[in-house]
Amino acid sequence: MSEHGSKAATASEAHAGETRRDFIHIAAATVAAGGVAAVAWPFVQQLGPAADTRAASSAEVDVTKIPEGSEIRVLIGGMPFFVRHRTQAEIDRARADDKLPLRDPASDESRLSKTPDGSYNPKILVTSGLCTHLGCVPVGPAQGSVGEFGGWYCPCHGSHYDTSGRIRKGPAPKNLAIPTYEYVSASMIKIAL
Amino acid sequence: MSGPSTYEPQTGFTRWLDARLPIIRFARDTVIDFPTPKNLNYWYTFGAILAFCLAVQIVTGIVLAMHYVASTSGAFASVERIMRDVDYGWLIRNIHANGASMFFLAVYVHMFRGLYYGSYKAPREVIWILGVVIYLLMMATAFMGYVLPWGQMSFHGSAVITNLIGAIPVIGEPIKIYLMGGPAIGDATLNRFFSLHYLLPFVIAGIVVLHIWALHVPGNNNPTGVSVKDVKKDTVPFHPYYTVKDGFAVVVFMILFAYFVFFAPNALGHADNSIEANPLQTPAHIVPEWYLLPFYAILRAITFDIGPIEAKLLGVIAMFGSIGVLFFVPWLDTSKVRSMRYRPIARQLFVLFVLASVGLGFCGANDPDKFVFKFGPDQLVVNYVDTNGVAQVSPKFAEYDGPEGAAAFARALPPSSGAAVAVVEDGFKWLWLSQILAGYYFLYFLVFLPLLGIIEKPKARPPSISESVRKKQSPSAASAVNPAPVAAE
């Protein structure tokens, strides 16, 4: 509207008038830009997760209900998580592989959380349910395929995860992520996004 | 009006583009160099204000559609979620809901301005007709949008309107069924209303383009109604003169808009619409949004049958007729003088017309059987059954107690008469006012405008736009000439 020195600007007033008009142009454009920015802010913000979505971003799981050797899958805000009750053989296998050269090195214990009494409960492994390659959901014991390393297998592009959820083979670059979670009691965990 | 283009591409790229898609030339000719009468007043800024309103409604509407759920079970909750949980959803919905009111406020000013300055007259009939089409589409869009929150007023208001259409003989019932997609307002209705509510604003935008295109052929009318005679003397370029004037008016309008959005977001709505729709319970007092009230008043003003046509259908005919008559205004007004500045009688009748239109709005908001004012204090009567078993009404009493009171009259009757005291109110009903005002509304278009062109003697008009402006600035300038009306001046 005002970036343009038009015929009117140079119509009558001499030098002093021009600087005043320049000031008006700049001031008007600045106010308009400020107004546009102020209006743009809410219109961008509304695209983000709403308050109810944010509020529904955690879930509690009773880990004693999971049969040994099996896992449950939890959806929080549409995001899948695996809670696996590992057998002793699976725990031993994961610990034995700690010493091997891994693509994304991490010890099995580093992928666990402490229970309220300060110890680790190696039977329960909690991971994200998204393959770190392109976000597919890997299959596990309930789907009849655990991959070459006994953990999970991603059918999309053939990534194999071991019983600690670590990437061992295939295109995925990282281990299955460990979500933010804590033991609220010896038997209950709370997973948050 | 715009004449030959004066745009000269300056760079290699603009010359290349100008030979292929002369869009810069088009923009310069239409919004920068466009010659505009130099005497346009602030009433002429409402076109820009309306463009602003349409843009606001489309932008906020697209955002709301991202969060809205079009189903009878989810609509109300999704709107509440927008208000409570979506970041700034309250702001965007308040802008959209109040934006509809602001849009209509602006369109009414715009239409009254057109009627006052004779902007519908040759050669601008098509501009006017396109404007009426836009107005009709606005009403349809607003009506369907009001159904979407699925509140009590949404539901029962839409039931009333669809039943109105059902009153049209022969074709009414099938149209009603196709509109609702079932025996009653339900999921099918809500989904098609949502779809059309999203579509129609873009149709409006398309017709706005035609409206402005048609405007740019003869150019703007102006408060004197005198045509541009010398482009150099009578006009100024649209930019910066009217971009700045329109911009300033838009900013002032935004202040009013913001007042409603931030300080009175529900002032123009109805409390009943905060209750989820319940098909089994109609609110006590059903009214449309304020901008449709005058037509609602005309609909209800017809309480009498004429010949074989019953009142219900007559009301519908009157209501649609009150909008339909606008299409014919360019030919109903027979005066050769455009601006009512120079039409002493028409000007007064126009003021009455505005008052009647606003008054009809008040009639639409009030119960037709309630009173504008009362003739006197309320009085008491006694209803009883006489000894022959015939129901009787006593004379009116001012008092309940005392020797002259209604109680004394009732005591004098035998117990078997079943005497009961009732209050009698007497006054001037809103119904009567709406009948008078609706009558004036039609008289104005169908009788006064055609007749005045013949009998009215217009005042002298300025010989040109530049003369009219010069006269204002220097009172000593020669007085206006041109007393005899020239065709379409």
Contacts between the chains, C-beta under 8 A, distances in Angstrom:
chain1	res1	chain2	res2	distance
A	1	B	239	7.8
A	1	B	240	7.5
A	1	B	243	5.1
A	1	B	244	6.8
A	1	B	247	5.5
A	2	B	240	7.4
A	2	B	244	7.6
A	4	B	239	7.3
A	4	B	240	7.3
A	6	B	237	7.6
A	6	B	239	6.6
A	6	B	240	5.0
A	7	B	237	7.3
A	8	B	240	5.5
A	8	B	241	7.1
A	9	B	240	8.0
A	41	B	88	7.9
A	42	B	87	7.3
A	42	B	88	3.4
A	42	B	91	5.3
A	42	B	92	6.6
A	43	B	59	7.4
A	43	B	63	6.3
A	43	B	88	7.6
A	43	B	92	7.2
A	45	B	87	4.3
A	45	B	88	5.3
A	46	B	63	5.9
A	46	B	66	7.8
A	46	B	67	7.6
A	46	B	86	5.6
A	46	B	87	5.2
A	46	B	88	5.1
A	46	B	89	6.0
A	46	B	92	6.2
A	47	B	66	7.7
A	48	B	87	5.7
A	50	B	67	7.7
A	50	B	81	6.8
A	50	B	85	4.1
A	50	B	86	4.4
A	50	B	87	6.5
A	50	B	89	7.3
A	51	B	84	7.0
A	51	B	85	4.0
A	51	B	86	7.6
A	51	B	87	7.4
A	52	B	81	6.4
A	52	B	84	7.8
A	52	B	85	4.1
A	53	B	85	7.4
